[in-house]
Amino acid sequence: MSPPRLVRALFSWLPKTAALDSLQEPAMAYPHFQQPSFLLASLKADSVNKPFAQRCQDLVKVIEDFPAKELRAIFPWLVENIFGSLDGILLGWNLRCLQGRVNPVEYSIAMEFLDPGGPMMKLVYKLQAEDYRFDFPVSYLPGPVRASIQERVLPDSPLYHNKVQFPPSGGLGLNLALNPFEYYIFFFALSLITQKPLPSSLHIRTSDCAYFLLVDRYLSWFLPTEGNVLPLLSFSPGGASPSPAPRTPAMPFASYGFHHTSLLKRHISHQTSVNADPASHEIWRSETLLQVFVEMWLHHYSLEMYQKMQSPHAKESFMPTEEHVLVVRLLLKHLHAFSNSLKPEQASPSAHSHAASPLEEFKRAVIPRFVQQKLYLFLQHCFGHWPLDASFRAVLEMWLSYLQPWRYAPEKQAQSSEVQLRCVAERWAPFVQENLLLYSRLFVAFLSRALRTDLVSPKTALMVFRVAKVFAQPNLAEMIQKGEQLFLEPELVLPHRQNRSFMTPTFTGSFLSSWPPAVTDAAFKVKSHVYSLEGQDCTYTPMFGPEVRALVLRLAQLITQAKQTAKSISDQPSENTAGRSVLSWLGLCSADRGSSYPTTDLDEGGQESIRKTDEYLEKALEYLCQIFRLSDAQLAQLTLALGTTQDENGKRQLPDCIVGENGLVLTPLGRYQIINGLRRFEIEYQGDAELQPIRSYEIAGLVRLLFRLSSAINHRFADQMVALCSRADFLGSFCRYHLTEPVLAQRRLMSPGGQARATSQAQGPRLSLRFLGSYRTLLLLLLAFFVASLFCIGPLPCSLLLLMGYLLYASTVVLLITPGKPNQA
């Protein structure tokens, strides 16, 4: 097959000079392999000169024809060439941006080459059979793991056991000695983290990219949901290679002073005869793949780091991207399907015995053993530090996917309608109770986020609706409440548990070597779960306790307020907005005295967005009432306390305040109302009209020029103006009408933080020419001159006619108003 020549475009992403200068072989365990490889030099040259398709064809031939001894020299370079460098400088094949609909040829070639049964994996297994090791720098591991190893403390995960290599005297840095499969998966997983985030200008759908689809393929291949046997490798002459023997650490660690066996060796050592089940020879790949994915994608926060991050002075740590979260959600969904693929008789506690195959044991332990703790800390950090915008939807859906394992069970029912939610079967009660914190604590964290967001936004309303709908599934709230009762159950009632220690299991060796025997005591399981995730001295706030119920009532109150705000926005016709902007431009309507509501995405989406927002909020409120058993009377009381009705003058009420020593003080609800534009203080300019800010309907330069002119006239003729305004005849009234500023003594300066105070300022007679600087006045003058020109009237006669007309109008007004009443032209 000869692909088209357009594949040349793909490899142009690689910087040519950087590819030659920085792609080097890492130091190997054996010195004689550090000599230059002519095969490696040839492939490096081809990476610059040949198109992508031709390079892949050459690599396939090299993998098939060359022995493992020669392939070992090119393996580290090839892995880095594909996935990019660990420092993020080299992009590699840029799998995170490679899409089938944009680059179909390059996409299909890359997917075929990196497929679990493709040429690259064949190279991995070819090297695996020779028990080669490749050094991986510890400095690129997640923060908690890196810190632990640097402190000479072995991490909990068995992934790192017997792999840490300390540098010789004078050497720099720590390394992990990884077998080829581990080395390949480490680079594959870390390329999601180490590569620079995608620019916001690139609108790339993550689920269509090669990287996302490769993750899905690897999960389906190594963690199969159908059957108990992994796919066999047809190219291996001696069958699947066993897990290589772990290397002994060069220096003892503080916590662990003994060696650990792999899952395979432990499994075989406990059998009286060799197990003929092929899964026993392949389970190490499944275990390694999952451990690497979880460690690289989730293990960025430890319990100690999480507790330190609660301090307001803590510095920001690792922050995942939206793409990262979407990939983790894919992992969680597949792990649920993988774990739920156990047959009912295999999933029962009685089936937990030595007769079960390694893959069956792995399916039982995959969620609580590998994922739960790291996922909880990961979600806690996201809930507390993710921006308060619509991008949080990715984190939300990842969390909700984990909370609903029944959605990925083989016996799941057809999706029911929106009206009738499907009941959660009783068989899921142990999962809910043993993941109590991920339901209750994270629900409270979501409440605190929802109370700080704009519920009028359709995207925010949708997130509140999604969470309420999930927790409103019949029987789920009862399961959570039962789990809380088990946790809060006093220890005095259970004397047989007095000597037990609620601690995280000691994770040494392979995952089965430390997995405790089945515990039938539900209360002990719940307590162990909570203490292992939060620590022995944690303070648990019940989800159905009074504190959380108060937050729910407050959220219900804000939902009611947001619904009324959305309705008020929908009641304002779009024509009014357009007309108001035109009038503001003409100066007939003040631009700063417009709508009480700020511009939101409701305005962008139109009536359809308003309808969706109202629907989401209505259903969310209904679901919250079901979960926490809120009555109609409580909702009515909330609506009444909210004070959203208009007063007798038809004006909107002020934000929620309380009366303090110095006047009105905003409450938290009042601050929320101001931030989200639900209410506002009516603020009017009460200073000198000549000094107020230049408005949008005025010409800035002309206003400043007219101000200087009027100031000069007022200063030059101030005494004459005072004398004219002091007269008691018609001329005095005429001058007072045009020259006197309104008295400010009757105005009251008000502030929400202080008491109202009267002013006694007054301005003397003065002339104001600012009205000539507005677009409205100039437009009217031009219109008058244009109409006069139609009747053959020149500019000078037209100006005289306008002046005479105004003098007649002003004289009539002066005669009708109360003599001496101040006014302003």
C-alpha positions in Angstrom: 0.0 0.0 0.0 1.4 3.4 -1.0 -0.4 6.3 0.8 -0.6 9.6 -1.0 2.1 12.1 -0.7 0.0 14.5 1.5 1.3 12.6 4.5 4.4 14.8 4.3 2.4 17.5 6.1 2.1 15.5 9.4 5.8 15.2 10.3 6.4 18.8 9.5 5.2 19.4 13.1 8.5 18.1 14.4 11.2 20.8 14.7 13.9 19.5 12.4 16.9 20.8 14.3 15.6 19.9 17.7 14.9 16.4 16.5 18.5 15.9 15.6 20.0 17.7 18.6 17.9 16.6 21.6 16.7 13.1 20.7 19.4 11.0 22.4 19.6 7.5 23.8 19.2 7.4 27.6 21.9 5.7 29.5 21.4 2.0 29.6 22.1 -0.5 32.3 24.9 -2.1 30.3 27.9 0.1 29.0 28.5 -1.7 25.8 25.1 -0.7 24.5 26.0 3.0 24.7 28.1 2.8 21.5 26.6 4.6 18.5 24.0 2.6 16.5 24.1 3.0 12.7 20.4 1.9 12.6 19.5 4.7 15.0 21.5 7.3 13.0 19.8 6.2 9.8 16.3 6.4 11.3 17.1 9.9 12.7 18.1 11.0 9.3 15.0 9.5 7.7 12.8 11.3 10.3 13.9 14.6 8.7 14.0 13.7 5.0 11.2 11.1 4.5 7.5 11.6 4.6 5.5 10.2 7.5 4.0 7.3 5.6 7.3 6.1 4.3 8.9 6.3 7.7 6.2 4.2 9.3 6.6 1.6 6.5 10.4 1.5 7.2 9.8 1.1 10.9 7.5 -1.9 10.3 10.3 -3.6 8.3 12.9 -2.7 10.9 10.8 -4.2 13.7 10.3 -7.4 11.8 13.8 -7.9 10.4 16.2 -6.7 13.1 17.0 -8.6 16.3 16.1 -7.3 19.8 19.8 -6.4 20.4 19.7 -3.8 17.6 16.1 -2.7 18.3 17.0 -1.9 21.9 19.1 1.0 20.8 16.3 2.7 18.8 13.5 2.0 21.3 13.9 5.1 23.6 14.3 7.4 20.6 11.3 6.0 18.8 9.1 6.3 21.9 10.1 9.9 22.4 9.7 10.5 18.6 6.1 9.3 18.8 4.9 10.8 22.1 7.1 13.8 22.4 9.8 14.7 24.9 9.0 14.7 28.7 9.8 18.4 28.9 7.1 19.2 26.4 9.5 20.8 23.8 9.1 18.1 21.1 5.6 17.4 20.1 6.2 14.0 18.5 3.4 12.8 16.3 1.1 15.3 18.1 -1.6 12.6 18.7 -3.7 15.0 20.7 -4.4 17.1 17.6 -4.5 14.3 15.0 -8.0 13.7 13.8 -9.4 11.4 11.1 -11.7 14.0 9.4 -8.8 16.5 9.1 -5.8 14.2 8.3 -7.4 10.9 7.3 -4.2 9.3 5.9 -1.8 10.2 8.7 -4.5 9.3 11.2 -5.1 5.8 9.9 -1.4 5.1 9.6 -0.7 6.3 13.2 -3.6 4.3 14.6 -2.6 1.1 12.9 1.0 1.5 13.9 0.2 2.2 17.6 -2.7 -0.3 17.9 -2.4 -2.8 20.8 -1.8 -5.5 18.2 0.2 -3.3 15.9 3.9 -3.0 15.0 4.9 -0.8 17.9 3.5 -3.2 20.5 5.2 -6.1 18.7 8.5 -4.2 19.2 7.6 -3.8 22.9 7.0 -7.5 23.4 10.1 -8.4 21.3 12.3 -6.4 23.8 10.2 -7.7 26.7 11.3 -11.2 26.0 14.9 -10.3 26.5 14.4 -8.7 29.9 15.8 -5.3 28.9 15.6 -2.2 31.2 15.3 1.5 30.3 15.9 4.4 32.6 13.1 6.8 33.2 13.8 10.0 35.2 12.0 10.3 38.5 11.8 14.1 38.0 9.0 13.8 35.5 6.7 11.7 37.8 3.7 13.3 39.6 4.5 15.5 42.5 3.7 13.2 45.5 5.5 10.3 44.0 8.6 12.3 43.1 8.7 13.8 46.5 8.4 10.4 48.2 11.2 8.8 46.2 13.5 11.8 46.6 13.0 11.4 50.4 14.0 7.7 50.1 10.4 6.6 51.0 8.9 4.0 48.7 5.5 5.1 47.3 2.4 3.0 48.2 1.8 1.8 44.6 3.6 -1.5 43.7 4.3 0.0 40.3 7.5 1.6 41.7 8.7 -1.4 43.8 12.1 -2.8 42.9 12.5 -0.2 40.1 14.2 2.8 41.8 17.8 3.2 40.7 20.0 5.6 42.7 22.7 7.4 40.8 26.4 6.3 41.2 28.8 8.6 43.0 28.8 11.8 41.1 25.7 11.0 39.1 22.7 13.3 38.8 19.1 12.4 39.4 17.1 9.3 40.3 15.8 6.9 37.7 13.3 4.1 37.4 14.5 0.9 35.7 11.4 0.0 33.6 10.8 -2.9 31.3 9.8 -2.1 27.7 6.1 -2.3 28.3 6.3 -0.1 31.3 8.5 2.4 29.5 6.1 2.6 26.6 3.0 3.1 28.7 4.8 5.6 31.0 5.5 7.8 28.0 2.1 7.3 26.5 0.3 8.3 29.7 2.6 11.3 30.5 2.3 12.8 27.0 -1.2 13.9 28.1 0.3 15.8 31.0 3.7 17.0 29.9 2.8 18.4 26.5 1.7 22.0 26.4 -2.1 22.7 26.6 -3.8 23.1 23.3 -4.3 26.7 22.3 -7.8 28.0 22.8 -7.9 29.1 19.1 -7.9 25.4 18.0 -11.4 24.1 18.3 -10.6 20.4 18.6 -13.0 17.8 19.9 -11.0 15.6 22.2 -13.1 12.5 21.6 -12.2 12.6 17.9 -8.4 12.8 18.4 -6.0 9.9 18.0 -4.8 10.0 21.6 -8.3 9.7 23.1 -9.2 6.8 20.8 -5.9 5.0 21.5 -6.7 5.2 25.2 -10.0 3.6 24.5 -8.4 0.8 22.4 -5.8 0.1 25.1 -8.4 -0.1 27.8 -10.6 -2.4 25.7 -7.6 -4.6 24.9 -5.9 -5.0 28.2 -9.1 -4.6 30.4 -11.6 -6.7 28.4 -15.2 -6.5 29.4 -16.2 -9.7 27.7 -14.7 -13.0 28.7 -11.9 -13.7 31.1 -9.0 -14.2 28.7 -6.9 -11.4 27.3 -6.1 -11.5 23.5 -3.1 -13.7 22.8 0.0 -12.6 20.9 0.2 -14.7 17.7 3.8 -13.5 16.8 5.5 -14.7 20.0 7.2 -18.0 19.3 7.2 -19.2 22.9 3.9 -17.8 24.0 3.4 -14.7 26.0 6.4 -13.7 27.9 6.2 -13.7 31.7 6.6 -10.7 33.8 10.3 -9.9 34.1 12.0 -10.3 37.5 12.0 -7.1 39.4 15.3 -5.4 40.1 16.5 -5.0 43.7 16.8 -1.4 44.9 20.3 -0.2 45.3 19.5 1.3 48.7 16.9 0.4 51.4 13.9 2.6 51.8 12.6 4.0 55.1 9.3 2.2 55.0 9.9 -1.0 53.2 12.9 -3.2 53.7 11.9 -6.3 51.9 11.2 -7.3 48.3 7.8 -7.9 46.7 6.7 -10.4 44.2 4.6 -9.6 41.2 1.0 -10.7 40.9 1.9 -13.5 38.5 4.5 -15.0 40.8 2.3 -14.8 43.8 -0.5 -16.4 41.9 1.6 -19.3 40.6 3.3 -19.8 44.0 0.0 -20.5 45.6 -1.0 -23.2 43.1 -0.2 -26.9 43.4 0.2 -27.1 39.6 0.8 -24.8 36.8 -2.4 -22.9 35.9 -3.4 -23.5 32.3 -5.5 -20.4 32.2 -3.8 -18.0 29.7 -5.0 -15.0 31.7 -2.6 -15.9 34.4 0.3 -15.2 32.0 -1.1 -11.9 30.8 -2.6 -10.2 33.9 0.6 -8.3 34.5 0.0 -6.2 31.4 -3.5 -5.2 32.7 -2.2 -4.4 36.1 0.7 -2.3 34.8 -1.5 -0.4 32.3 -4.0 0.5 35.0 -1.5 1.5 37.6 0.4 3.7 35.1 -2.8 5.5 34.0 -4.0 6.1 37.5 -0.6 7.2 38.8 0.1 9.6 35.9 -3.4 11.0 35.6 -4.7 11.1 39.1 -1.9 10.9 41.6 -1.0 14.6 41.7 -2.3 15.2 45.2 -1.7 13.4 48.4 -3.8 13.6 51.6 -1.1 15.8 53.2 -0.9 18.1 50.2 -4.7 18.3 50.0 -4.8 19.4 53.7 -2.2 22.0 53.0 -4.1 23.4 50.0 -7.0 24.3 52.3 -4.9 27.1 53.6 -5.6 30.5 51.8 -1.9 31.1 51.6 -1.2 27.8 49.8 0.3 28.1 46.4 -1.5 26.6 43.4 -0.3 23.1 42.6 -0.9 20.9 39.5 -4.1 22.0 37.6 -5.5 19.5 35.1 -6.9 20.7 31.7 -10.3 20.0 30.3 -8.7 17.4 27.9 -7.1 15.7 30.8 -10.5 15.4 32.7 -12.2 14.0 29.6 -9.6 11.2 29.3 -10.0 10.4 33.0 -13.7 10.2 32.5 -13.2 7.7 29.7 -11.0 5.6 32.1 -13.6 5.7 34.8 -16.4 4.6 32.5 -14.4 1.7 31.2 -13.3 0.6 34.7 -17.0 0.5 35.7 -17.8 -1.7 32.7 -14.7 -3.8 33.4 -15.6 -4.3 37.0 -19.2 -5.0 36.3 -18.4 -7.6 33.7 -18.1 -10.1 36.5 -20.9 -12.6 36.5 -23.3 -12.4 39.5 -21.9 -15.6 41.0 -18.3 -14.3 40.6 -19.1 -10.9 42.1 -20.6 -12.3 45.3 -18.4 -12.3 48.4 -18.5 -16.0 48.6 -16.7 -16.2 45.3 -13.7 -14.4 46.7 -11.4 -17.5 47.0 -8.3 -19.1 45.6 -10.3 -20.7 42.8 -11.0 -17.4 41.1 -8.7 -16.5 38.2 -6.4 -13.5 38.4 -8.5 -11.5 36.0 -11.6 -12.0 38.2 -9.7 -10.9 41.3 -8.4 -7.9 39.4 -12.0 -6.9 38.4 -13.1 -7.0 42.0 -10.3 -4.9 43.4 -9.8 -2.5 40.5 -12.0 0.4 41.8 -11.4 0.3 45.6 -7.7 -0.7 45.3 -6.4 1.5 42.6 -8.8 4.4 41.9 -10.9 5.5 44.9 -8.4 7.5 47.0 -6.5 9.2 44.2 -9.8 10.0 42.4 -11.3 11.6 45.5 -8.3 13.9 46.1 -8.3 14.7 42.4 -11.9 15.7 42.5 -11.6 17.6 45.7 -8.9 19.8 44.1 -10.9 20.3 41.0 -14.0 21.3 42.9 -12.1 23.7 45.0 -9.8 25.3 42.4 -11.5 25.0 39.0 -12.7 28.4 37.5 -16.4 29.2 38.1 -17.3 28.9 34.4 -18.9 26.5 32.0 -15.7 24.5 31.6 -16.4 22.8 35.0 -19.0 20.7 33.1 -16.2 18.3 32.2 -15.3 17.7 35.9 -18.9 17.4 36.8 -19.6 14.7 34.2 -16.5 12.8 35.2 -17.7 12.9 38.9 -21.3 11.8 37.9 -20.0 9.0 35.7 -18.1 7.5 38.7 -21.2 7.9 41.0 -23.3 5.8 38.6 -21.7 2.4 38.0 -25.1 0.9 37.3 -25.1 2.8 34.0 -22.3 0.6 32.8 -23.6 -2.8 34.0 -24.4 -5.4 31.4 -28.0 -5.8 32.7 -28.8 -2.1 32.6 -32.3 -1.3 31.4 -33.2 0.9 28.5 -32.9 4.6 29.1 -36.1 5.8 30.7 -37.9 9.0 30.0 -37.1 12.3 31.8 -40.4 12.0 33.8 -39.7 8.6 35.4 -36.2 8.1 36.8 -34.9 4.5 37.0 -34.6 3.1 40.5 -31.1 2.2 41.8 -31.1 -1.5 42.6 -30.3 -2.6 46.1 -27.2 -4.5 44.9 -25.4 -1.1 44.5 -25.8 -0.2 48.2 -22.3 -1.5 49.1 -20.7 0.6 46.4 -22.6 3.7 47.5 -21.7 3.2 51.2 -18.0 2.4 50.5 -17.8 5.5 48.4 -19.7 7.7 50.8 -17.4 10.7 50.7 -17.5 10.9 46.9 -21.3 11.3 47.2 -21.8 13.4 50.3 -18.6 15.5 50.6 -18.4 16.3 46.9 -22.1 17.1 46.8 -21.5 19.8 49.5 -18.5 21.1 47.5 -20.8 21.4 44.5 -23.4 23.3 46.5 -20.7 25.8 47.6 -19.8 26.3 43.9 -23.4 26.6 42.8 -24.1 29.3 45.4 -21.3 31.4 43.9 -22.3 31.1 40.2 -24.8 32.8 38.0 -27.8 30.5 37.9 -29.4 32.6 35.2 -26.8 31.3 32.8 -28.2 28.2 30.8 -24.9 26.4 31.2 -24.8 26.8 35.0 -28.5 25.9 35.2 -27.8 22.7 33.3 -25.0 21.7 35.7 -27.3 22.2 38.7 -30.0 20.2 36.9 -27.6 17.3 36.1 -26.5 16.9 39.7 -30.0 17.2 41.1 -31.3 14.6 38.6 -28.5 12.1 39.4 -29.0 12.3 43.2 -32.8 12.2 42.8 -32.7 8.7 41.4 -35.1 6.6 43.5 -33.4 4.8 46.4 -30.0 6.6 46.0 -30.6 9.2 48.7 -31.7 6.4 51.1 -28.5 4.5 50.4 -26.4 7.6 51.1 -28.4 8.2 54.3 -27.9 4.6 55.4 -24.1 5.0 54.8 -24.0 8.1 56.9 -25.9 6.3 59.7 -23.4 3.4 59.5 -20.5 5.9 59.8 -22.0 7.8 62.7 -22.9 4.6 64.5 -21.2 4.7 67.9 -18.4 2.3 68.6 -19.7 1.3 72.0 -22.4 -0.7 70.3 -19.8 -2.8 68.5 -17.3 -4.1 71.0 -15.8 -6.7 68.6 -14.4 -3.8 66.5 -12.5 -2.1 69.4 -9.2 -3.5 68.3 -9.5 -2.7 64.7 -7.5 0.1 63.1 -9.2 2.3 60.5 -6.3 2.7 58.1 -5.5 2.5 54.5 -4.4 -1.0 53.5 -0.6 -1.4 53.2 0.0 -1.3 49.5 3.0 -3.5 49.1 3.9 -5.8 46.2 1.2 -6.7 43.7 -2.4 -5.6 44.5 -3.5 -9.1 45.7 -0.6 -9.5 48.1 -2.0 -7.0 50.5 -5.7 -7.0 49.8 -7.5 -7.8 53.1 -10.0 -10.6 53.4 -13.6 -9.9 52.8 -15.2 -7.9 55.7 -19.0 -8.4 56.2 -19.3 -5.6 58.7 -20.8 -2.7 56.7 -20.2 -0.1 59.3 -16.5 -1.0 59.6 -16.2 -0.7 55.8 -17.8 2.7 55.8 -15.6 4.0 58.6 -12.4 2.6 57.0 -13.4 4.3 53.7 -13.9 7.7 55.4 -10.8 7.5 57.6 -8.5 6.3 54.7 -9.6 9.3 52.6 -9.8 12.0 55.1 -7.6 10.9 58.0 -8.4 9.7 61.5 -9.1 13.2 62.8 -11.6 14.2 60.1 -14.8 16.0 60.9 -17.7 14.6 58.8 -20.6 16.9 57.9 -23.7 14.7 57.1 -25.2 15.3 53.7 -28.7 15.1 55.3 -27.8 17.1 58.4 -29.0 20.6 59.3 -25.9 22.4 57.9 -26.2 21.0 54.4 -30.0 21.4 54.5 -29.5 25.1 55.1 -27.3 25.3 52.0 -29.9 23.4 50.0 -32.6 25.9 51.1 -30.4 28.8 50.2 -29.8 27.2 46.7 -33.5 26.7 46.3 -34.0 30.3 47.2 -31.5 31.4 44.6 -33.0 29.1 42.0 -36.4 30.8 42.6 -34.7 34.2 42.2 -32.9 33.1 39.0 -36.2 31.9 37.5 -37.9 35.2 38.1 -34.9 37.1 36.8 -34.9 35.0 33.6 -38.7 35.6 33.3 -38.1 39.4 33.7 -35.5 39.3 31.0 -37.8 37.4 28.6 -40.5 39.9 29.3 -38.4 42.7 27.9 -39.0 42.8 24.1 -35.9 42.9 22.0 -37.4 46.0 20.3 -37.1 47.9 23.5 -33.4 47.2 23.7 -32.8 48.3 20.1 -35.0 51.4 20.6 -33.2 52.2 23.8 -29.8 52.1 22.2 -31.0 54.4 19.4 -32.5 56.9 21.9 -29.3 56.8 23.9 -27.3 57.6 20.8 -29.6 60.5 20.1 -29.3 61.6 23.7 -33.0 61.2 24.4 -32.3 58.3 26.8 -29.4 58.2 29.3 -27.1 55.3 28.5 -26.3 54.6 32.1 -29.9 54.3 33.1 -30.8 51.3 31.1 -31.9 47.9 32.0 -31.5 46.6 35.6 -30.0 43.4 34.3 -26.5 43.0 32.9 -25.8 41.4 29.6 -25.7 37.6 30.0 -25.6 34.6 27.7 -29.4 34.6 27.9 -29.2 37.7 25.6 -27.0 35.8 23.2 -29.2 32.7 23.1 -32.5 34.5 22.8 -35.9 33.1 24.0 -34.8 29.5 23.4 -32.0 29.9 26.0 -34.5 31.5 28.4 -36.9 28.6 28.0 -34.1 26.0 28.6 -32.9 27.9 31.7 -36.4 28.0 33.2 -36.9 24.3 32.4 -33.5 23.3 34.0 -34.1 25.3 37.1 -37.7 24.1 37.5 -36.6 20.4 37.3 -33.6 21.0 39.5 -35.8 22.6 42.2 -38.2 19.7 41.9 -35.4 17.1 42.3 -33.9 18.9 45.2 -37.3 18.8 46.9 -37.4 15.1 46.3 -33.9 14.5 47.7 -34.2 16.6 50.8 -38.0 16.3 51.2 -38.8 20.0 51.0 -42.5 20.8 51.2 -44.5 23.3 49.2 -44.9 25.4 52.3 -41.2 25.7 52.7 -40.8 26.8 49.1 -43.6 29.3 49.4 -41.9 30.7 52.5 -38.6 31.0 50.6 -40.3 32.9 47.8 -41.9 35.2 50.3 -38.6 35.8 52.2 -36.8 36.5 48.9 -38.8 39.7 48.4 -38.7 39.6 44.7 -42.1 41.4 44.3 -42.1 45.0 43.2 -42.9 47.8 45.7 -45.8 50.2 45.4 -43.8 52.6 43.1 -43.1 49.9 40.6 -39.3 49.9 41.3 -37.1 46.9 42.1 -36.1 46.5 45.7 -32.6 47.1 46.9 -30.2 44.2 47.4 -30.6 42.2 50.6 -29.2 44.3 53.5 -29.2 44.6 57.2 -29.1 47.8 59.3 -25.7 48.3 60.9 -24.2 51.0 63.1 -23.2 53.1 60.0 -26.3 52.3 57.9 -27.1 49.5 55.5 -24.7 46.5 55.3 -24.9 43.9 52.5 -25.6 40.3 53.4 -24.0 37.4 51.6 -27.3 37.1 49.7 -27.1 40.8 48.8 -23.6 40.4 47.5 -24.7 37.5 45.4 -27.6 39.5 44.0 -25.3 42.4 43.0 -22.6 40.2 41.5 -25.2 38.3 39.3 -27.2 41.4 38.4 -30.3 40.3 40.2 -30.7 43.6 42.1 -28.8 46.9 42.3 -28.8 50.2 44.1 -30.4 53.1 42.2 -27.4 55.4 41.8 -27.9 58.9 40.3 -25.3 61.5 39.6 -25.8 64.3 42.1 -22.7 66.5 41.6 -22.1 69.4 39.3 -23.7 68.7 35.9 -20.9 70.5 34.1 -18.3 68.2 35.7 -20.1 64.8 35.2 -18.3 62.3 33.0 -18.6 62.6 29.3 -21.4 60.4 28.0 -21.4 58.1 25.1 -23.9 60.4 23.2 -21.5 63.4 23.5 -18.5 64.4 21.5 -15.6 64.4 24.0 -13.4 67.1 22.3 -16.4 69.4 21.7 -17.6 69.1 25.2 -14.2 70.1 26.6 -14.0 73.0 24.3 -17.5 74.3 25.2 -16.7 73.9 28.9 -13.7 76.2 28.5 -15.7 78.7 26.6 -18.6 78.8 29.1 -16.2 78.9 32.0 -14.5 82.0 30.4 -17.8 83.7 29.9 -19.0 82.9 33.4 -15.8 84.2 34.9 -15.8 87.4 32.8 -19.5 88.3 33.3 -20.2 86.8 36.7 -21.2 90.1 38.4 -23.5 91.1 35.5 -25.2 87.7 35.6 -25.9 88.1 39.4 -27.3 91.5 38.8 -29.6 90.4 36.0 -30.9 87.4 38.0 -31.6 89.6 41.0 -34.2 91.7 39.1 -37.8 91.1 40.0 -39.2 91.8 36.5 -39.6 89.6 33.4 -36.0 90.1 32.4 -34.9 88.7 35.8 -37.1 85.7 35.4 -35.9 85.1 31.9 -32.2 85.2 33.1 -32.9 83.0 36.1 -34.5 80.4 33.8 -31.3 80.2 31.6 -28.5 81.1 33.9 -29.2 79.5 37.3 -28.2 75.9 38.3 -30.8 74.0 40.3 -30.2 74.4 44.0 -28.6 71.3 45.5 -29.8 72.0 49.0 -32.9 69.7 48.5 -30.8 66.7 47.4 -29.8 64.0 49.7 -26.6 62.0 49.2 -27.2 58.4 50.1 -24.8 55.5 50.5 -25.6 51.9 51.4 -22.7 52.0 53.9 -23.6 55.3 55.6 -26.5 57.4 56.7 -28.2 59.8 54.3 -26.9 63.4 54.7 -28.3 66.6 53.2 -26.2 69.0 51.2 -26.4 72.7 51.3 -24.4 73.5 48.2 -25.7 76.1 45.8 -24.4 77.4 42.5 -24.5 81.0 41.3 -25.8 82.1 37.9 -23.8 80.7 35.0 -24.1 79.8 31.4 -23.9 76.2 30.2 -23.1 75.4 26.5 -22.6 71.6 27.0 -25.9 70.8 25.3 -24.2 71.9 22.0 -21.7 69.0 22.3 -24.3 66.2 22.1 -25.0 64.2 18.9 -28.7 64.9 19.4 -28.4 68.7 19.3 -26.1 68.6 16.3 -28.3 66.1 14.5 -31.4 68.3 15.1 -29.6 71.4 13.8 -28.4 69.6 10.7 -31.9 68.3 10.1 -33.3 71.9 10.5 -30.8 73.3 8.0 -31.6 70.5 5.6 -35.4 71.1 5.7 -34.8 74.9 5.4 -32.7 74.3 2.3 -35.6 72.5 0.7 -37.5 75.8 0.9 -34.5 77.8 -0.4 -33.7 79.3 3.0 -30.0 79.8 3.7 -28.0 78.9 6.9 -28.0 82.5 8.3 -31.8 83.1 7.8 -32.5 79.6 9.2 -30.3 80.4 12.3 -32.3 83.6 12.9 -35.6 81.8 12.6 -34.5 79.1 15.0 -33.3 81.8 17.5 -36.5 83.7 17.2 -38.6 80.5 17.7 -36.6 79.6 20.8 -37.0 83.1 22.3 -40.8 82.9 21.8 -40.8 79.4 23.4 -38.7 80.5 26.3 -40.7 83.6 27.0 -43.9 81.6 27.1 -42.4 79.1 29.6 -41.1 81.9 31.8 -44.6 83.5 31.9 -46.2 80.2 32.8 -43.9 79.0 35.5 -43.7 80.4 39.0 -41.6 83.6 39.0 -38.2 83.1 40.4 -38.2 79.3 40.3 -34.8 78.1 39.3 -34.4 75.9 36.3 -31.8 74.9 33.7 -31.8 75.1 30.0 
